[in-house]
Protein backbone atom coordinates (compact mmCIF):
# COMPACT_ATOMS: atom_id res chain seq x y z
CA UNK A 1 0.00 0.00 0.00
CA UNK A 2 1.39 3.40 -1.00
CA UNK A 3 0.93 6.25 1.46
CA UNK A 4 0.21 9.49 -0.31
CA UNK A 5 0.60 11.53 2.86
CA UNK A 6 3.38 11.30 5.40
CA UNK A 7 3.04 12.34 9.01
CA UNK A 8 6.16 14.29 9.92
CA UNK A 9 6.75 14.26 13.70
CA UNK A 10 8.50 17.10 15.46
CA UNK A 11 10.00 16.32 18.87
CA UNK A 12 10.58 18.59 21.84
CA UNK A 13 13.26 21.22 21.14
CA UNK A 14 13.20 20.49 17.43
CA UNK A 15 11.78 21.85 14.20
CA UNK A 16 11.13 20.32 10.81
CA UNK A 17 10.12 21.64 7.43
CA UNK A 18 7.85 19.73 5.10
CA UNK A 19 5.41 20.22 2.22
CA UNK A 20 1.97 19.17 1.03
CA UNK A 21 0.44 16.64 0.99
CA UNK A 22 2.12 15.85 4.33
CA UNK A 23 0.86 16.53 7.82
CA UNK A 24 3.29 17.86 10.40
CA UNK A 25 2.64 17.10 14.07
CA UNK A 26 4.01 17.76 17.53
CA UNK A 27 2.76 16.31 20.81
CA UNK A 28 3.33 17.21 24.45
CA UNK A 29 2.81 20.96 24.19
CA UNK A 30 2.45 21.93 27.85
CA UNK A 31 4.35 25.14 28.56
CA UNK A 32 6.12 24.60 25.22
CA UNK A 33 4.93 26.40 22.07
CA UNK A 34 4.25 24.83 18.70
CA UNK A 35 4.83 27.41 15.96
CA UNK A 36 3.91 26.70 12.35
CA UNK A 37 5.27 29.13 9.75
CA UNK A 38 3.68 28.53 6.35
CA UNK A 39 3.58 29.70 2.74
CA UNK A 40 0.24 29.28 0.92
CA UNK A 41 1.77 29.42 -2.54
CA UNK A 42 4.28 26.57 -2.17
CA UNK A 43 2.38 24.73 0.60
CA UNK A 44 5.62 24.44 2.56
CA UNK A 45 5.72 24.95 6.29
CA UNK A 46 8.03 24.61 9.24
CA UNK A 47 6.87 23.51 12.68
CA UNK A 48 8.93 24.15 15.80
CA UNK A 49 8.43 22.78 19.32
CA UNK A 50 9.97 25.51 21.47
CA UNK A 51 10.79 24.73 25.08
CA UNK A 52 12.18 28.03 26.43
CA UNK A 53 11.75 31.70 25.51
CA UNK A 54 15.30 33.00 25.53
CA UNK A 55 18.80 31.58 25.07
CA UNK A 56 20.77 34.49 26.56
CA UNK A 57 21.02 32.97 30.04
CA UNK A 58 22.72 29.96 28.44
CA UNK A 59 25.22 31.93 26.33
CA UNK A 60 28.79 30.86 26.94
CA UNK A 61 27.74 27.65 28.67
CA UNK A 62 28.19 24.57 26.54
CA UNK A 63 26.86 24.23 23.03
CA UNK A 64 23.14 24.96 23.04
CA UNK A 65 20.44 23.44 20.88
CA UNK A 66 19.03 26.18 18.66
CA UNK A 67 15.59 24.58 18.30
CA UNK A 68 15.05 24.71 22.08
CA UNK A 69 14.72 28.52 22.28
CA UNK A 70 12.20 30.90 20.70
CA UNK A 71 14.85 33.56 20.00
CA UNK A 72 16.94 31.08 17.98
CA UNK A 73 14.51 28.47 16.61
CA UNK A 74 12.08 30.71 14.78
CA UNK A 75 14.74 32.81 12.98
CA UNK A 76 16.62 29.61 12.01
CA UNK A 77 13.46 27.99 10.68
CA UNK A 78 12.50 31.14 8.72
CA UNK A 79 16.04 31.37 7.32
CA UNK A 80 15.77 27.77 6.12
CA UNK A 81 12.41 28.52 4.48
CA UNK A 82 13.98 31.60 2.82
CA UNK A 83 17.24 30.07 1.63
CA UNK A 84 16.61 26.38 0.99
CA UNK A 85 13.00 26.73 -0.15
CA UNK A 86 13.21 30.18 -1.80
CA UNK A 87 10.22 31.55 0.13
CA UNK A 88 10.34 35.29 0.83
CA UNK A 89 9.45 36.21 4.41
CA UNK A 90 6.62 38.53 3.31
CA UNK A 91 4.64 35.47 2.10
CA UNK A 92 4.86 33.66 5.44
CA UNK A 93 2.17 33.50 8.11
CA UNK A 94 2.07 31.71 11.44
CA UNK A 95 -0.13 29.91 13.96
CA UNK A 96 0.89 29.16 17.54
CA UNK A 97 -0.33 26.56 20.03
CA UNK A 98 0.61 25.82 23.66
CA UNK A 99 2.10 27.94 26.39
CA UNK A 100 0.03 26.43 29.20
CA UNK A 101 0.71 27.04 32.86
CA UNK A 102 1.22 23.40 33.78
CA UNK A 103 2.33 23.75 37.38
CA UNK A 104 -0.29 26.02 38.96
CA UNK A 105 2.00 28.96 39.80
CA UNK A 106 0.34 32.24 40.77
CA UNK A 107 0.18 34.86 38.08
CA UNK A 108 2.15 37.08 40.52
CA UNK A 109 5.09 34.76 39.97
CA UNK A 110 5.35 35.54 36.26
CA UNK A 111 9.04 34.67 36.23
CA UNK A 112 8.07 31.10 36.94
CA UNK A 113 5.32 30.92 34.29
CA UNK A 114 7.36 29.53 31.43
CA UNK A 115 4.24 29.05 29.30
CA UNK A 116 3.33 32.75 29.36
CA UNK A 117 6.95 33.76 28.79
CA UNK A 118 7.08 31.39 25.80
CA UNK A 119 3.90 32.91 24.32
CA UNK A 120 5.30 36.43 24.69
CA UNK A 121 8.68 35.47 23.22
CA UNK A 122 7.21 33.71 20.17
CA UNK A 123 4.83 36.60 19.49
CA UNK A 124 7.70 39.11 19.78
CA UNK A 125 10.00 37.17 17.44
CA UNK A 126 7.26 36.76 14.82
CA UNK A 127 6.46 40.49 15.12
CA UNK A 128 10.17 41.35 14.62
CA UNK A 129 10.25 39.13 11.54
CA UNK A 130 6.99 40.72 10.30
CA UNK A 131 5.23 37.36 10.12
CA UNK A 132 1.55 37.70 11.05
CA UNK A 133 -0.01 35.29 13.52
CA UNK A 134 -3.30 34.36 11.88
CA UNK A 135 -4.54 32.05 14.66
CA UNK A 136 -3.52 30.85 18.10
CA UNK A 137 -4.66 28.53 20.86
CA UNK A 138 -2.50 29.37 23.85
CA UNK A 139 -2.48 29.61 27.63
CA UNK A 140 -4.71 27.75 30.02
CA UNK A 141 -3.49 24.79 32.02
CA UNK A 142 -3.81 21.79 29.73
CA UNK A 143 -1.41 20.12 27.32
CA UNK A 144 -2.01 19.97 23.60
CA UNK A 145 -1.13 18.15 20.40
CA UNK A 146 -0.82 20.19 17.20
CA UNK A 147 -1.42 18.71 13.73
CA UNK A 148 -1.04 20.83 10.59
CA UNK A 149 -2.33 19.76 7.17
CA UNK A 150 0.16 21.32 4.76
CA UNK A 151 -2.37 21.14 1.91
CA UNK A 152 -4.43 23.99 3.34
CA UNK A 153 -2.81 25.08 6.65
CA UNK A 154 -5.69 23.61 8.67
CA UNK A 155 -4.40 23.23 12.20
CA UNK A 156 -6.01 20.74 14.55
CA UNK A 157 -5.51 21.09 18.30
CA UNK A 158 -6.18 18.07 20.51
CA UNK A 159 -6.43 18.33 24.28
CA UNK A 160 -6.83 15.52 26.80
CA UNK A 161 -10.50 15.00 27.72
CA UNK A 162 -11.54 18.05 25.72
CA UNK A 163 -12.99 18.76 22.32
CA UNK A 164 -10.80 18.75 19.25
CA UNK A 165 -10.69 22.19 17.63
CA UNK A 166 -9.35 23.67 14.42
CA UNK A 167 -7.67 27.02 14.19
Buried (B, 14 or more C-beta within 10 A) or exposed (E): EEEEEEEBBBEBBBBBBBBBEBBBBBBBBBBBBBBBBBBEEBBBBBBBBBBBBBBEEBEEEEEBEBBBBBBBBBBBBBEBBEEEBEBEBEEBBBBBBBBBBBEEBEEEEEEEBBBBBBBBBBBBBBEEBEBEBBBBBBBBEBBBBBBBBBEEBEBBBBBEEEEEEEB
